[in-house]
């Protein structure tokens, strides 16, 4: 049972992407893919029950020793503790819903089997990452999800924007991945081990600023923190199921998960990085008009909350994991509901061209799912997002660190902006009509497909289940926080609602064009680093590849 998630996801990828699909047919391949992901989800539920409620950690040696260097051995093994059980449940539940959804969303694609194979392989490598007991096998899953993200973001290879976005994502992550590998080597040099338990036991005397920064920058690339965030919005060029899987429970959460595992290496700078990311991404999200990009920047902002929490000690690491789990559920629901809206609007993603959408247009279930996802993202009281998000904000207030005080202020501002752009998104889609089009004549059509209803049901059930995640943190925190501080986020939620209403209804409100262009990060990179690398590439090609290493048939260098 404990290896079922990895086995099922790998079999799903193999069946959909190999010649087996030709024998069982297109429909048989799709059915097998969904059934295997459903089995992975159910087995993860049992694993979570055993590990969490039964207090039973599991270690399984699969293939023995991978390789040995002197007395140093690296084994292929599965280690499942409480963190792993939480992540397995999150990854498989979201992935199962996305697989059900993709069968309908991508039904007209001639290469649907290949797409489903990529999705399953992506999930498999994420399972490998979270079930590893050492940093080296973790890197196998880490690099695997990087390659799969490149294939999925650039899936529409006939579109130049998709190809460029895939290249941008993998190149930005190459920089951070290189520093993470350097940090892993540094850990091995000092501790003589790469297993999580032994590292945390022996690493305290050897933690240096360089080591902390190497691991932090490695996580910043995958989790799209400030300076490394430029690839995240462009990843929306992939199909909507890809966006839901990447931004909810897999790629972007990998960096947070590794930082939680190596919390002993945290440095105070992580608090500043996370707080700036939360505020920056919130501002960017408010001034976006593309539906999927708004949700993408909200992901980046929430990842900033998680990074801040990791820098707040042991309780902060637990709060970060609880917010990671709750965020994955409602963010996947937001993306899938957005995909239904996009399908109903004929592929249009510009929010200013929606308006007055009805249940007849995109189904009442979609309306309900988007509403629940929005109020969870806003951290409305008694929702799953409220318990996990408010725990981070309150921890930053009581934590004894000068940077934590500044982080608390920035996180509160980010919470206000989050409420503003979330309400703006919902109002733009369902209440105000800017387009002049009569959407009510469009039937619900494929948007009411049973598989889409199944995907929504899984995610809504997951949101309800995770409403209780993180409650224990608040019991020991709220007693030490003034009443005004505790109620401030809720007050800002109401303020954000009115601000968003004014922003949507007034044509004179959009003033900060600089924020709409995302503070010029993309332009700065394009005009400095990118042009420099391309110029150096031309020089090395002319002087190196062409001039030194190509010889004519007489053996004379050209």
C-alpha angles and dihedrals in degrees: 000000000000093000095041095098092057095041095047096048092047092049090049091053093045095049094047096043102040137064089274087082089063093058098046094038135231094292094044092052091051092049092049092049094053093043093051092048089048089052090050090052094049092047089050089054090055091046091051090050093050097045101036104036097025094044090225120148115197131211119183125178107213111177103002121234117004095194139332133218109187106303092344114102130182116200133194100234142142120235118185120185131151095288092049093048091052092048094046091053091047096047097045096043093052092041092051091052091047092051091053090047095046093058089065100033094050097034093120094050112110091213098049093134091057091048092051089048091055091049093051093045089051090054092046093056090047089054089050090052096051096041096051118112095201139042097247097058087041087060089056090060091039093057091040094059089046092056093043091050089055091052094046099043090049094041092120092064093172090067115081092205091057093049092049092047092052091050091047092051096050095042094051089048092049089066094052093039090056091055091046090054089049090052091050090052089048091052091052092048093055103035102028090225141076099198113115096231095049092045093053090046097051107022103081097089092047102049109123133176091250093052092047092049093048093055092039094053090046089056093042092062096053094039094046099237123173114306089017096055097090095096097052101076092043089055085075087082087084122084117286094254087057091052091051094050097043097044099039115043114349131038103023094041093054092080092049091049093052091048090052090050091050096038090140088072096055119127128200089250089073089069091056093044093051095046093050090047092051093051096040095049091046091056091047092049093052093057097045121103098189109097096218094044092055090055090044093056090046086058090052090050093050090049086058089058090052093050092050090051093053089060091055098079131255095325088049092056090053091048090050092054092047091052090046090056097045093042092053092058101048094037091055088049090052093051095047092048089048089053091055090051090049091049091050092048093054096258095309114145100178109111094205088064095055122068132133093034111169138201087255088058101047106004128263090254089062090050091051094046093050091047094051092045091051096050090048091051089050089051093236110189116276094017124116092251091053096061096046099039097044090050089061093047092048093046091054088055096053099035114108102235129106091226091053090065091056090043091054091055093048093046092051090051089048089052090054092050091046090057090048099053093039093055090042089054093051096044093047091053102044113016117031119058115210098154104066089221124131102232093170092080091065115095122227090246115159092358090081093053114142091236091058089049088050091052092049091047093053092051095044089050088050091051091052092047093051093049085094096049111112098010091123091062094062094053092072097035109047094063091066098047124087117246093244093055093049094051097040095088091052090050090051089050089061090044090051090052092056092042092053091048090053092046093053099041097045121070091196096060099083100090114137102074087169090067091047088060090052095250091295096282093138093048093048092051092045095050097042119024099021096048091045092052092047092050091049089048092055091049094048091046093052096040099032118021095032102026104041111022103041113082127183123238090272093058094250116138114241 
